[in-house]
C-alpha cells in the first residue's frame, strides 16, 4: 500500500532528510532572529508552507503510485487501442512494468531496453534506483543507445516509455529518442501513437487527473482535521471554560462542535470517494463545488479578519497554528476554485 512512496523517499532520501531537519530546526531559529514581529510571522508562514508542500507531495505520490491503477498497468491495452504483435519497453534501470506487459500482450514479441546514459541522466536518484534494482528480475533488459535503437525500421507496433521518458531532460535527447521510435513504428499504426507527457502542455485528461489528486489531498486534510478536533477540547480546557455557561448554551456549543466534526468527516468521505464525479460537468457537481468554494473561502477570510491578533501575537504555538491554518485554507479554497473553473460555473 505504500511501496511507491517508500521508493520515492529511498531514492531521494537526502532531500527528504534535509527537508525534515530544516522543518524541525526552523521554528527555533526563527524565534531567535532579531527581526520585527511581522517579518517573523512571514518566516513562520514560509516554513509552514514548505512543510505543507513536502507532506502534500508525499500524499500525492501515494495516491498516484499506490492507490491509483497506474502501477497495475492494466490500462495499457485501452490506451493503445489495439493489441500489438511486437513491442519494446524502455526504462532507465528500474523496470517495474515488464512482467505485467508480457502478461497483457501474451504471445506478442517483446524486447526490453535499458536506455540509461550517464551523460544525460546525472541525477543521484537514478543511480540509487539502478543500484537497488541490481539482482532483481528486470525482464532481461538490453543496454541500448537511445539515439540508435537496435530495431529494424517499421517492425515495432508499440514502444512503451512507462515512467521513464522524463529521465531525458533535454529537448535534444527527447527529440532523438522519439525520432527513433517513429522510425521503428510501421506506417499503418502511425496515427495511433498515444500522446505523451513530454509534449508541451497538459492534455485535458492529465489536467483532470491533477485536479483529482488535489481533491484527494484535500480529503486527507479534512480527515486530519477530524482527528485534530478530537484533541481540541482537552488542549483548550473546554470542560472548565464551558462550566461557566448556562446548560442551554453549553449544550448548543457541544452539539455544534460535534456536527462540525461530522461535517468534516463527510467532506473527507466525499472527496476521497467521489472526486471523479465532482469533476464531471453536471449541475450537481457545479452546485457542490460552488458551495465548497464559498464555504472554505469564507473560512479563510474568517481566519484573517475575525480572529483577533491578540490571540496569537506573542504566543509561539498560537502563531504557528495561525500560519498553518491560513496556508491550509488558502490551499483548500484554491483547489475547490480550480475544480469549479474546470467544470464551468455556469453552463
SULZIWO-V174632 format. One record per backbone hydrogen bond with DSSP energy under -1.0 kcal/mol. CO is the residue of the C=O (numbers start at 1). NH is the residue of the N-H. Records with the same first field share a line. If there is no record, write none. Layout:
CO->NH ; NH
This chain:
2->6
3->7
4->8
5->9
6->10
7->11
8->12
12->16
13->17
14->18
15->19
16->20
17->21
18->22
19->23
20->24
21->25
22->26
25->29
26->30
27->31
28->32
30->33
33->35
36->40
37->41
38->42
39->43
40->44
41->45
42->46
43->47
44->48
45->49
46->50
47->51
48->52
49->53
50->54
51->55
52->56
53->57
54->58
55->59
56->60
57->61
58->62
59->63
60->64
61->65
62->66 ; 67
63->68
69->72
70->73
73->76
75->79
76->80
77->81
85->109
86->157 ; 158
87->111
88->160
89->113
91->115
97->101
98->102
99->103
100->104
101->105
105->108
109->87
111->89
112->142
113->91
114->144
117->121
123->126 ; 127
124->128
125->129
126->130
127->131
128->132
129->133
133->136
142->114
145->148
149->151
152->155
158->88
160->90
164->167
165->168
170->174
171->175
172->176
173->177
174->178
175->179
176->180
177->181
178->182
179->183
180->184
181->185
183->154
184->156
186->189
187->190
189->192
196->199
203->207
204->208
205->209
206->210
207->211
208->212
209->213
210->214
211->215
212->216
213->217
214->218
215->219
216->220
217->221
218->222
219->223
220->224
221->225
222->226
223->227
224->228
225->229
228->231
231->235
232->236
233->238
234->237
237->241
238->242
239->243
241->244
242->245
246->250
247->251
248->252
249->253
250->254
251->255
252->256
253->257
254->258
255->259
256->260
257->261
258->262
259->263
260->264
261->265
262->266
263->267
264->268
265->269
266->270
267->271
268->272
269->273
270->274
274->278
275->279
277->280
280->282
282->286
283->287
284->288
285->289
286->290
287->291
288->292
289->293
290->294
291->295
292->296
293->297
294->298
295->299
296->300
297->301
298->302
299->303
300->304
301->305
302->306 ; 307
308->311
309->313
312->315
315->319
316->320
317->321
318->322
319->323
320->324
321->325
322->326
323->327
324->328
325->329
326->330
327->331
328->332
329->333
330->334
331->335
332->336
333->337
334->338
335->339
336->340
337->341
338->342
339->343
340->344
